[in-house]
Amino acid sequence: MVVYNVTISIDANVADAWLLWMKEQHIPDVMATGYFRDSKICRVKGEEEGGLTFAIMYTAHSEEDLDTYQEKYAPQLQAEHTEKFKGKFASFRTLLSVVQEFQK
């Protein structure tokens, strides 16, 4: 199992609209591809100048599923995000390999 983490710093002036779009459009579109079992959107706490930072975590069923998602769907979905919020965000992506999962 792998976690695909996207960290985004978004301009404070568009943060509310961005968060609403992420919740109602973008994340549901990503989840509809069927390659992820769950997702979370988290607010990164800390000092920020002019923006708010969020981490969006998608848990893929397998690394192969993530690879397929990145090949088939990620370019279009990332382009939609860039077009809508161009010049208003900075982002980076991290791939995390889950060593062990704990649940209560």
Stockholm file with secondary structure:
# STOCKHOLM 1.0

chainA/1-104         MVVYNVTISIDANVADAWLLWMKEQHIPDVMATGYFRDSKICRVKGEEEGGLTFAIMYTAHSEEDLDTYQEKYAPQLQAEHTEKFKGKFASFRTLLSVVQEFQK
#=GR chainA/1-104 SS CEEEEEEEEEETTTHHHHHHHIIIIIHHHHHHTSCEEEEEEEECCSCCSSEEEEEEEEEESCHHHHHHHHHHTHHHHHHHHHHHHTTSEEEEEEEEECSCCCCC
#=GC SS_cons         CEEEEEEEEEETTTHHHHHHHIIIIIHHHHHHTSCEEEEEEEECCSCCSSEEEEEEEEEESCHHHHHHHHHHTHHHHHHHHHHHHTTSEEEEEEEEECSCCCCC
//
